Amino acid sequence: MSDLLERLRGRGWRMTAQRRVVAEVLDGEHVHLTADEVHARAVAKLPEISRATVYNTLGELVSLGEVLEVATDKRAKRYDPNAHRPHHHLVCAQCGAIRDVHPTGNPLGDLPDTERFGFTVSDVEVTYRGLCPNCAST
């Protein structure tokens, strides 16, 4: 379970009903929802919430560093509340399902100096692609 709600409360983030609902929708493990999916789930909890409020809240959460904006392919951006624990993503090439993975090792250390071309590398994003069990069985 992500600790998004607790992190936001700890920051003193003004918790309006709309913001709370968006945070509740995003809270959990392996959550990688599109803005439209966040809106649809938020409307189920708070029917009067607008699409603009959801988009604005997502943008604010990304700006705060509390939610990651994930673009793993040419599909819609997804929002990941697992922003404070470094991780990679495992993506199904067919249905687009995404899972957080925490492999051992240091991907930054695996990049030899000769392949850095003088860059000072500060971050690594790894995306593993394949088929999820549901897509692989069809």
C-alpha positions as a printed Julia matrix, in Angstrom:
138×3 Matrix{Float64}:
   0.0     0.0     0.0
   1.36    3.43   -0.82
   1.28    5.95    1.98
   0.07    8.82   -0.19
  -2.68   10.05    2.14
  -0.37   10.02    5.16
   2.38   11.82    3.23
  -0.05   14.53    2.12
  -1.41   15.01    5.63
   2.16   15.2     6.94
   2.92   17.98    4.48
  -0.09   19.95    5.67
  -1.66   19.73    2.2
  -5.12   21.31    2.3
  -7.37   18.25    2.13
 -10.58   19.35    0.39
 -13.17   16.67   -0.37
 -12.07   16.64   -4.03
  -8.35   16.33   -3.23
  -9.03   13.62   -0.66
 -11.0    11.57   -3.19
  -8.25   11.85   -5.83
  -5.65   10.81   -3.24
  -7.83    7.89   -2.11
  -8.23    6.71   -5.72
  -4.46    6.78   -6.21
  -3.58    5.12   -2.91
  -2.49    1.48   -3.14
   0.05   -0.91   -4.58
   0.73   -1.15   -8.31
  -1.56    1.82   -9.0
  -0.89    3.31  -12.44
  -4.12    4.97  -13.5
  -4.68    7.39  -16.37
  -6.24   10.76  -15.55
  -9.52    9.55  -17.08
  -9.46    6.42  -14.89
  -8.78    8.57  -11.81
 -11.71   10.8   -12.79
 -14.08    7.86  -13.33
 -13.22    6.35   -9.94
 -13.4     9.74   -8.23
 -16.87   10.4    -9.7
 -18.05    7.08   -8.23
 -17.06    8.41   -4.78
 -17.89   12.08   -5.28
 -20.28   12.58   -8.24
 -19.81   16.36   -8.44
 -16.03   16.26   -8.95
 -15.04   17.76  -12.3
 -12.51   16.47  -14.78
 -10.63   19.78  -14.49
 -10.32   19.36  -10.71
  -8.92   15.85  -11.17
  -6.4    17.03  -13.78
  -5.38   20.03  -11.65
  -4.98   17.86   -8.56
  -2.88   15.32  -10.44
  -0.67   18.12  -11.76
  -0.23   19.49   -8.25
   0.63   16.05   -6.84
   3.25   15.58   -9.56
   4.68   19.07   -8.87
   4.89   18.24   -5.17
   6.8    15.06   -5.99
   4.14   12.92   -4.31
   3.0    11.19   -7.51
   5.06   10.16  -10.53
   3.86   10.75  -14.07
   4.66    7.56  -15.96
   4.8     7.36  -19.75
   5.78    3.83  -20.71
   4.64    3.88  -24.33
   2.47    5.92  -26.66
  -0.56    5.39  -24.46
  -1.92    7.94  -22.0
   0.26    9.06  -19.11
  -0.32    7.19  -15.9
   0.01    8.33  -12.3
   2.03    6.33   -9.77
   1.78    7.13   -6.03
   4.92    5.1    -5.31
   7.06    8.23   -5.64
   9.37    7.8    -2.69
  10.75    4.31   -3.24
  12.96    3.89   -6.3
  11.55    1.26   -8.61
  11.21    0.16  -12.21
   8.16   -0.87  -14.21
   7.06   -4.11  -15.82
   4.66   -3.37  -18.69
   2.42   -5.71  -20.68
   2.98   -4.98  -24.36
  -0.57   -6.09  -25.19
  -2.97   -4.7   -22.54
  -0.7    -2.06  -20.98
  -0.89   -3.41  -17.4
   1.92   -1.99  -15.25
   3.52   -3.42  -12.13
   6.18   -1.87   -9.91
   9.31   -4.0    -9.59
  12.26   -3.67   -7.24
  15.1    -5.74   -8.7
  18.31   -6.05   -6.78
  21.49   -4.52   -8.08
  22.36   -1.04   -9.21
  21.35   -0.2   -12.8
  23.39    2.99  -12.6
  26.44    0.94  -11.64
  25.81   -1.36  -14.61
  26.47    1.49  -17.04
  30.19    1.44  -17.82
  32.08    4.74  -17.87
  32.74    4.26  -21.59
  28.97    4.32  -22.23
  28.29    7.48  -20.21
  29.79    9.81  -22.87
  30.8    12.31  -20.22
  27.31   12.5   -18.69
  26.92   12.82  -14.95
  24.06   10.36  -14.57
  21.69   11.09  -11.69
  18.73    8.82  -12.35
  17.8     5.61  -14.14
  14.4     4.54  -15.48
  14.07    0.91  -16.52
  10.99   -0.5   -18.2
  10.68   -4.25  -18.67
   8.25   -5.27  -21.43
   6.52   -8.55  -22.03
   3.12  -10.17  -21.68
   1.19  -10.36  -18.43
  -0.2   -13.79  -17.46
  -3.7   -12.92  -18.77
  -2.45  -11.84  -22.22
   0.08  -14.68  -22.44
  -2.68  -17.26  -21.89
  -4.9   -16.02  -24.74
